[in-house]
């Protein structure tokens, strides 16, 4: 891990806890993502992890112009960073429908789209678009077994898609197939599950096309499954990983077959020694995602045998039978198990490039609202 190679003295003036990003590792991860996809045009990466203009630009500079987001603020950040095609992978309900149209008016050169998975949702978007005299581009969200959102791959789903093609105020342009629950560590098992889903999606798409309806694009995969989807050659497929640019400890352990390296870490300092076997750090739950179990919130490469004994809002207590050869005030790196919500807890990222602190990237899309 590159964080073992970073000289600690360069952080003497850095406030802790801080989320640190290794630039060279981010670039390598982005390029590996494109290599797996085989062509940049096959990608539609999700920005939910990094939420920054800078990482988006790394993709855009390499020919990846289509992107995905989960909030309207993320969509706006993507457009500001140069993305030319932005999918909001979320149903637009309530005033967010009008808000999305405001964003479309602000960025007329960007093609925006959103999801539908119900007749109620579709009817709402038709009303709003008709009232504004404009049109929504829509993807049918497919229920893949995740049990969260999505329409079934059956007659009801087909009817919803067709209803979105036969309207003056909306246009159905494709399918959204997110299978984030595919977390099989065994590559053969994971490949088998994705292949079965692809057979169903392809048959569904072929049925729509055979009935005279266009299915321009099929957005597929999550971080763990997108390399499997990349092996299929259908020209409609666009691969949608989210975490590859930063990676994290959870994915590193779940998917040992994937070539990515953690590029983001929490820099935290020792603040107290409550016992000979315990050391307390300033990496509380307000600096790192607390959705994993407590023992799986941070992994410390400097002390791989240490366990997290306690974590509160501003404290994290590590325990180790042999204690810690670390002075109060010294810092170490902890790799988040779940980096996506961890990045949203920080206003900016400290960027290390060529062994020195190079920049601070603002996590612009951590806010739920930017200008729209």
Residue pairs with C-beta under 8 A, 6 or more apart in sequence:
1 261
1 262
1 301
1 335
2 22
2 24
2 25
2 261
2 263
3 20
3 22
3 262
3 265
3 301
3 333
3 335
4 301
4 302
6 22
6 333
6 352
6 355
7 355
8 330
8 331
10 352
10 355
10 356
10 357
11 18
11 20
11 267
11 331
11 357
14 267
14 350
14 357
16 267
16 268
16 269
16 282
16 283
16 331
17 266
17 267
17 268
17 269
17 281
17 282
17 283
17 284
17 287
17 288
18 266
18 267
18 346
18 350
19 264
19 265
19 266
19 267
19 287
19 342
19 343
19 345
19 346
19 349
19 350
20 264
20 265
20 266
20 267
20 333
20 349
20 350
20 351
20 352
21 246
21 263
21 264
21 349
21 350
21 351
21 352
21 361
22 263
22 264
22 265
22 352
23 351
23 352
23 353
23 354
23 358
24 353
24 354
25 261
25 262
25 263
26 55
26 58
26 245
26 246
26 263
27 58
28 261
29 244
29 245
29 246
29 247
29 260
29 261
29 263
30 55
30 58
30 59
30 62
30 244
30 245
31 62
32 244
32 259
32 260
33 43
33 45
33 241
33 244
33 245
33 260
34 40
34 43
34 62
34 63
34 64
36 226
36 227
36 230
36 239
37 43
37 226
37 230
37 239
38 230
40 59
40 62
40 63
40 64
40 65
41 63
41 64
41 66
42 230
42 237
42 238
42 239
43 59
43 64
43 66
43 238
43 239
43 240
43 241
44 66
44 67
44 68
44 85
44 87
44 219
44 238
44 239
44 240
45 59
45 64
45 67
45 68
45 240
45 241
45 242
45 244
45 245
46 67
46 68
46 69
46 70
46 89
46 240
46 241
46 242
47 55
47 56
47 67
47 68
47 69
47 74
47 77
47 78
47 242
47 365
48 69
48 70
48 74
48 242
48 340
49 242
49 243
49 245
49 246
49 339
49 340
49 343
50 56
50 245
50 246
50 343
50 363
51 74
51 77
51 343
51 344
51 363
51 364
51 365
51 366
52 77
52 349
52 361
52 362
52 363
52 364
52 365
53 77
53 80
53 81
53 361
53 362
53 364
54 81
54 351
54 359
54 361
55 245
55 361
56 67
56 77
56 78
56 81
56 82
56 83
57 81
57 82
58 245
59 67
60 81
60 82
60 83
65 82
65 83
65 84
65 85
66 83
66 84
66 85
66 86
66 87
66 238
67 78
67 83
67 85
67 86
67 87
68 86
68 87
68 88
68 89
68 219
68 240
68 242
69 75
69 77
69 78
69 86
69 87
69 88
69 89
69 365
70 88
70 89
70 90
71 88
71 90
71 365
71 368
72 88
72 96
72 99
72 100
72 103
72 369
72 372
73 364
73 365
73 367
73 368
73 369
73 370
74 365
75 86
75 88
75 100
75 103
75 112
76 103
76 106
76 107
76 365
76 370
76 371
76 372
77 364
77 365
77 370
78 86
79 86
79 103
79 106
79 107
79 110
79 112
80 364
83 110
84 109
84 110
84 111
85 110
85 111
85 113
86 110
86 111
86 112
86 113
87 112
87 113
87 114
87 115
87 139
87 176
87 219
88 100
88 112
88 113
88 114
88 115
89 115
89 141
89 176
89 178
89 219
89 240
90 114
90 115
91 114
91 115
91 116
91 117
91 118
91 121
91 141
91 149
92 100
92 114
92 115
92 121
92 124
92 125
92 136
93 121
93 124
97 124
97 125
97 128
97 129
97 136
98 128
98 132
99 372
100 112
100 114
100 136
101 128
101 129
101 132
101 134
101 136
102 372
103 112
103 372
104 110
104 112
104 134
106 371
106 372
111 137
112 137
113 136
113 137
113 138
113 139
113 173
114 125
114 136
114 137
114 138
114 139
115 138
115 139
115 140
115 141
115 149
115 176
116 122
116 125
116 138
116 139
116 140
116 141
116 151
116 160
116 164
117 140
117 141
117 143
117 149
117 150
117 151
117 160
118 151
118 160
119 160
119 163
122 138
122 160
122 163
122 164
122 170
125 136
125 138
125 169
125 170
126 167
126 169
126 170
129 135
129 136
129 169
129 170
130 168
130 169
134 169
135 168
135 169
135 170
135 171
136 169
136 170
136 171
137 170
137 171
137 173
138 164
138 170
138 171
138 172
138 173
139 172
139 173
139 174
139 175
139 176
139 217
139 219
140 151
140 157
140 160
140 161
140 164
140 172
140 174
140 175
140 176
141 149
141 150
141 151
141 176
141 178
142 150
142 151
142 153
142 157
142 175
142 176
142 177
142 178
142 201
142 204
143 149
143 150
143 151
143 152
143 153
144 150
144 177
144 178
144 179
144 181
144 197
145 179
145 181
145 197
146 178
146 179
146 180
146 181
150 178
151 157
151 160
151 161
153 200
153 201
153 203
153 204
157 204
158 204
158 207
158 208
161 172
161 175
161 208
161 213
162 172
162 208
162 211
162 213
164 170
164 171
164 172
165 171
165 172
165 213
165 214
172 213
172 214
173 214
173 215
173 216
173 217
174 215
174 216
174 217
174 218
174 219
174 236
175 201
175 204
175 205
175 215
175 217
175 218
175 219
176 219
177 197
177 201
177 218
177 219
177 220
177 221
178 219
178 220
178 221
178 222
178 240
179 193
179 194
179 197
179 220
179 221
179 222
179 225
180 222
180 223
180 224
180 225
182 190
182 193
182 194
182 222
182 224
182 225
183 190
183 224
183 254
183 255
184 190
184 193
185 254
185 255
185 256
187 257
190 224
190 225
190 228
191 228
194 221
194 225
194 228
194 229
195 228
198 220
198 229
198 232
201 218
201 220
202 234
205 215
205 218
205 236
208 215
209 215
215 236
216 236
217 236
217 238
218 234
218 236
218 237
218 238
219 238
219 240
220 226
220 229
220 237
220 238
220 239
220 240
221 228
221 229
221 239
221 240
221 241
222 240
222 241
222 242
223 241
223 242
223 243
223 244
223 251
223 255
224 251
224 254
224 255
224 258
226 239
226 240
226 241
227 258
229 237
229 239
230 239
242 340
243 251
243 339
243 340
244 260
245 263
246 262
246 263
246 264
246 339
246 343
247 260
247 261
247 262
247 263
247 264
247 339
248 262
248 264
248 335
248 336
248 337
248 338
248 339
248 340
248 342
249 262
249 296
249 298
249 299
249 335
249 336
249 337
250 292
250 296
250 337
250 338
251 258
251 260
252 260
252 261
252 262
252 335
262 335
262 339
264 335
264 336
264 339
264 342
264 343
264 349
265 333
265 334
265 335
265 336
266 283
266 287
266 288
266 298
266 333
266 334
266 335
266 336
266 342
267 331
267 332
267 333
267 350
268 281
268 282
268 283
268 287
268 316
268 331
268 332
268 333
268 334
269 281
269 282
269 329
269 330
269 331
270 279
270 280
270 281
270 324
270 326
270 327
270 328
270 329
270 330
270 331
270 332
271 280
271 281
271 282
271 315
271 328
271 329
272 279
272 280
272 328
273 279
273 280
273 324
273 328
274 280
274 317
276 323
277 319
277 320
277 321
277 322
277 323
278 309
278 317
278 318
278 319
279 317
279 318
279 320
279 323
279 324
279 326
280 315
280 316
280 317
280 318
281 315
281 316
281 317
281 318
281 332
281 334
282 314
282 315
282 316
283 298
283 311
283 316
283 334
284 311
284 312
284 313
284 314
284 315
284 316
285 297
285 311
285 312
285 313
286 313
286 314
286 345
287 342
287 345
287 346
288 297
288 298
288 334
288 336
288 342
288 345
289 297
289 336
289 337
289 338
289 339
289 340
289 341
289 342
289 345
290 297
290 311
291 338
291 341
292 337
292 338
294 308
294 310
294 311
295 307
295 308
296 337
297 308
297 311
297 316
297 336
297 337
297 338
298 308
298 316
298 334
298 335
298 336
298 337
299 334
299 335
299 337
300 306
300 318
300 332
300 333
300 334
300 335
301 333
301 335
302 332
302 333
303 318
303 320
303 324
303 332
305 320
305 321
306 318
306 319
306 320
306 324
307 318
307 319
307 320
308 316
308 317
308 318
308 319
309 317
309 318
309 319
310 316
310 317
311 317
318 324
326 332
336 342
343 349
343 363
343 366
344 363
344 366
345 366
346 363
346 366
347 362
347 363
347 366
348 360
348 361
348 362
348 363
349 360
349 361
349 363
350 357
350 360
351 357
351 358
351 359
351 360
351 361
352 358
353 359
364 370
